[in-house]
Amino acid sequence: MNRRELLTLAGGVGAVMLAGNKVLAAGAAPTPAKPSEANQALAAAAAACVNSGSACLQHCLSSLGTGDTMMAACSKAVTDMLAQTRALVDLANAGSKHLRAAAKVASDIAKDCEAECRKHQAMSAVCKKCGEDCSALIAASAKV
């Protein structure tokens, strides 16, 4: 390869790189829109439910660890709630087109969790808080 061919090749590579950068810049993802007020409220309610649900699950596991099976149904309900509600936080923040369907499922699951937590609320502030947060999630889900 002589010097002329090398310069031609280098110029061609540079042009391709420059064109590639322009294509990448033109195809950049738009800045996401701010989530609606209802979506923000749902994300906040879901996040609170995840926090109190995590504490409730630890409470259930501690109780089960001592051989007391009274919290077995509660631990199952809160495990289901946590799985769906964690996803709901992300969907609400993203303004997903699937948010309404996910919120309906989360609300149904939260009703089960709330019912179990209410059974133990007199014995445990953790259960009471989880039940209250599930109730708030159900209300926020209805507004989406």
C-alpha contacts under 8 A as a table, 3 or more apart, distances in Angstrom:
res1	aa1	res2	aa2	distance
1	M	5	E	6.18
1	M	6	L	6.67
2	N	5	E	5.47
2	N	6	L	6.28
3	R	6	L	5.03
3	R	7	L	6.18
4	R	7	L	5.22
4	R	8	T	6.18
5	E	8	T	5.06
5	E	9	L	6.04
6	L	9	L	5.09
6	L	10	A	6.06
7	L	10	A	5.01
7	L	11	G	6.04
8	T	11	G	5.13
8	T	12	G	6.19
9	L	12	G	5.08
9	L	13	V	6.20
10	A	13	V	5.12
10	A	14	G	6.16
11	G	14	G	5.09
11	G	15	A	6.20
12	G	15	A	5.10
12	G	16	V	6.24
13	V	16	V	5.15
13	V	17	M	6.20
14	G	17	M	5.09
14	G	18	L	6.11
15	A	18	L	5.09
15	A	19	A	6.09
16	V	19	A	5.12
16	V	20	G	6.01
17	M	20	G	5.00
17	M	21	N	6.28
18	L	21	N	5.24
18	L	22	K	6.49
19	A	22	K	5.15
19	A	23	V	6.26
20	G	23	V	5.07
20	G	24	L	6.15
21	N	24	L	5.07
21	N	25	A	6.10
22	K	25	A	5.06
22	K	26	A	6.05
23	V	26	A	5.10
23	V	27	G	6.07
24	L	27	G	5.13
24	L	28	A	6.14
25	A	28	A	5.29
35	P	39	N	5.81
35	P	40	Q	6.10
35	P	92	A	7.44
35	P	93	N	6.01
35	P	94	A	6.96
35	P	95	G	5.91
36	S	39	N	5.07
36	S	40	Q	6.15
36	S	95	G	7.74
37	E	40	Q	5.06
37	E	41	A	6.15
38	A	41	A	5.08
38	A	42	L	6.10
38	A	140	A	7.48
38	A	143	K	6.49
38	A	144	V	6.02
39	N	42	L	5.00
39	N	43	A	6.06
39	N	92	A	5.13
39	N	93	N	6.68
39	N	95	G	6.94
39	N	144	V	6.85
40	Q	43	A	5.06
40	Q	44	A	6.13
40	Q	92	A	6.88
40	Q	93	N	6.75
41	A	44	A	5.11
41	A	45	A	6.10
41	A	140	A	6.58
42	L	45	A	5.07
42	L	46	A	5.95
42	L	89	V	7.53
42	L	92	A	6.62
42	L	137	L	6.84
42	L	140	A	5.18
42	L	141	S	6.26
42	L	144	V	7.73
43	A	46	A	5.06
43	A	47	A	6.02
43	A	88	L	7.07
43	A	89	V	4.69
43	A	90	D	7.56
43	A	92	A	5.44
43	A	93	N	6.35
44	A	47	A	5.09
44	A	48	A	6.18
44	A	89	V	7.62
45	A	48	A	5.15
45	A	49	C	6.15
45	A	133	D	7.03
45	A	136	A	6.28
45	A	137	L	5.15
45	A	140	A	6.82
46	A	49	C	4.96
46	A	50	V	6.17
46	A	85	T	5.71
46	A	86	R	7.22
46	A	88	L	6.75
46	A	89	V	5.77
46	A	137	L	5.90
47	A	50	V	5.02
47	A	51	N	6.28
47	A	85	T	7.63
47	A	86	R	7.32
47	A	89	V	6.29
48	A	51	N	5.11
48	A	52	S	6.24
48	A	133	D	6.42
49	C	52	S	5.31
49	C	53	G	5.64
49	C	82	L	7.86
49	C	85	T	7.41
49	C	130	C	6.52
49	C	133	D	5.03
49	C	134	C	5.93
49	C	137	L	7.00
50	V	53	G	4.96
50	V	54	S	5.96
50	V	82	L	5.79
50	V	85	T	6.55
50	V	86	R	6.54
51	N	54	S	5.30
51	N	55	A	6.58
52	S	55	A	5.12
52	S	56	C	6.10
52	S	126	V	7.11
52	S	129	K	6.39
52	S	130	C	4.99
52	S	133	D	7.18
53	G	56	C	4.85
53	G	57	L	6.01
53	G	78	V	6.10
53	G	81	M	7.73
53	G	82	L	6.53
53	G	130	C	5.53
54	S	57	L	5.13
54	S	58	Q	6.34
54	S	82	L	7.45
55	A	58	Q	5.18
55	A	59	H	6.25
55	A	126	V	6.66
56	C	59	H	4.95
56	C	60	C	6.18
56	C	75	S	7.87
56	C	78	V	7.41
56	C	126	V	5.61
56	C	127	C	5.82
56	C	130	C	6.53
57	L	60	C	4.98
57	L	61	L	6.12
57	L	75	S	5.68
57	L	78	V	6.34
57	L	79	T	7.11
58	Q	61	L	5.06
58	Q	62	S	6.08
59	H	62	S	5.17
59	H	63	S	6.26
59	H	126	V	7.45
60	C	63	S	5.11
60	C	64	L	6.08
60	C	71	M	5.40
60	C	72	A	7.13
60	C	74	C	7.07
60	C	75	S	5.58
61	L	64	L	4.94
61	L	65	G	5.92
61	L	75	S	7.22
62	S	65	G	4.98
62	S	66	T	6.67
63	S	66	T	5.43
63	S	67	G	6.96
63	S	68	D	5.64
63	S	69	T	7.33
63	S	70	M	7.98
63	S	71	M	6.78
64	L	67	G	5.18
64	L	68	D	5.07
64	L	69	T	5.49
64	L	70	M	7.76
64	L	71	M	6.71
64	L	72	A	6.99
65	G	68	D	7.21
68	D	71	M	7.29
69	T	72	A	5.30
70	M	73	A	7.51
71	M	74	C	5.12
71	M	75	S	6.10
72	A	75	S	5.22
72	A	76	K	6.48
73	A	76	K	5.19
73	A	77	A	6.24
73	A	116	E	7.07
74	C	77	A	5.08
74	C	78	V	6.04
74	C	113	C	6.79
74	C	116	E	5.21
74	C	117	C	6.47
75	S	78	V	5.24
75	S	79	T	6.01
76	K	79	T	5.14
76	K	80	D	6.38
77	A	80	D	5.29
77	A	81	M	6.22
77	A	109	I	7.52
77	A	112	D	6.27
77	A	113	C	4.83
77	A	116	E	7.16
78	V	81	M	4.87
78	V	82	L	6.01
78	V	113	C	5.50
79	T	82	L	5.21
79	T	83	A	6.37
80	D	83	A	5.31
80	D	84	Q	6.52
80	D	109	I	6.83
81	M	84	Q	5.48
81	M	85	T	5.84
81	M	106	A	6.92
81	M	109	I	5.61
81	M	110	A	5.75
81	M	113	C	6.59
82	L	85	T	5.14
82	L	86	R	5.88
83	A	86	R	5.69
83	A	87	A	6.84
84	Q	87	A	5.41
84	Q	88	L	6.24
84	Q	102	A	7.84
84	Q	105	V	7.72
84	Q	106	A	5.75
84	Q	109	I	7.89
85	T	88	L	4.74
85	T	89	V	6.38
85	T	106	A	6.09
86	R	89	V	5.46
86	R	90	D	7.06
87	A	90	D	5.40
87	A	91	L	6.31
88	L	91	L	4.99
88	L	92	A	5.93
88	L	99	L	7.31
88	L	102	A	6.52
88	L	103	A	6.79
88	L	106	A	7.41
89	V	92	A	5.32
89	V	93	N	6.23
90	D	93	N	5.18
90	D	94	A	6.08
91	L	94	A	5.08
91	L	95	G	6.01
91	L	96	S	5.19
91	L	98	H	7.47
91	L	99	L	5.81
92	A	95	G	5.11
92	A	96	S	6.50
92	A	99	L	6.22
93	N	96	S	7.89
95	G	99	L	6.91
96	S	99	L	5.22
97	K	100	R	7.40
98	H	101	A	5.57
98	H	102	A	6.18
99	L	102	A	5.04
99	L	103	A	5.85
99	L	144	V	7.89
100	R	103	A	5.09
100	R	104	K	6.29
100	R	141	S	7.91
100	R	144	V	6.15
101	A	104	K	5.17
101	A	105	V	6.45
102	A	105	V	5.17
102	A	106	A	6.03
103	A	106	A	4.94
103	A	107	S	5.93
103	A	141	S	5.26
103	A	142	A	7.88
103	A	144	V	7.57
104	K	107	S	5.08
104	K	108	D	6.30
104	K	141	S	6.72
104	K	142	A	7.78
105	V	108	D	5.16
105	V	109	I	6.24
106	A	109	I	5.12
106	A	110	A	5.91
106	A	138	I	7.84
106	A	141	S	7.84
107	S	110	A	4.97
107	S	111	K	6.19
107	S	137	L	6.84
107	S	138	I	4.85
107	S	141	S	6.29
108	D	111	K	5.23
108	D	112	D	6.81
108	D	138	I	7.93
109	I	112	D	5.28
109	I	113	C	6.42
110	A	113	C	4.90
110	A	114	E	5.86
110	A	134	C	5.28
110	A	135	S	7.40
110	A	137	L	7.33
110	A	138	I	6.69
111	K	114	E	5.08
111	K	115	A	6.16
111	K	134	C	6.99
111	K	135	S	7.40
111	K	138	I	7.25
112	D	115	A	5.20
112	D	116	E	6.43
113	C	116	E	5.22
113	C	117	C	6.13
113	C	131	G	7.04
113	C	134	C	7.06
114	E	117	C	5.08
114	E	118	R	6.01
114	E	130	C	7.15
114	E	131	G	4.37
114	E	132	E	7.37
114	E	134	C	5.57
114	E	135	S	6.67
115	A	118	R	5.25
115	A	119	K	6.69
115	A	131	G	7.36
116	E	119	K	5.39
116	E	120	H	7.23
116	E	131	G	7.99
117	C	120	H	5.44
117	C	121	Q	6.09
117	C	127	C	4.98
117	C	128	K	6.36
117	C	130	C	6.66
117	C	131	G	5.19
118	R	121	Q	5.06
118	R	122	A	7.99
118	R	127	C	7.02
118	R	128	K	6.42
118	R	131	G	5.97
119	K	122	A	7.70
120	H	123	M	5.45
120	H	124	S	6.22
120	H	127	C	6.08
120	H	128	K	7.29
121	Q	124	S	5.14
121	Q	125	A	6.20
121	Q	126	V	7.57
121	Q	127	C	5.07
121	Q	128	K	4.26
121	Q	131	G	7.83
122	A	125	A	7.44
122	A	128	K	7.41
124	S	127	C	5.34
124	S	128	K	6.40
125	A	128	K	4.93
125	A	129	K	6.08
126	V	129	K	5.23
126	V	130	C	6.25
127	C	130	C	5.13
127	C	131	G	6.16
128	K	131	G	5.17
128	K	132	E	6.22
129	K	132	E	5.09
129	K	133	D	6.14
130	C	133	D	5.12
130	C	134	C	6.09
131	G	134	C	5.07
131	G	135	S	6.23
132	E	135	S	5.05
132	E	136	A	6.33
133	D	136	A	4.97
133	D	137	L	6.15
134	C	137	L	5.00
134	C	138	I	6.22
135	S	138	I	5.12
135	S	139	A	6.39
136	A	139	A	5.11
136	A	140	A	6.16
137	L	140	A	5.04
137	L	141	S	5.96
138	I	141	S	5.14
138	I	142	A	6.43
139	A	142	A	5.32
139	A	143	K	6.95
140	A	143	K	5.38
140	A	144	V	7.07
141	S	144	V	5.57
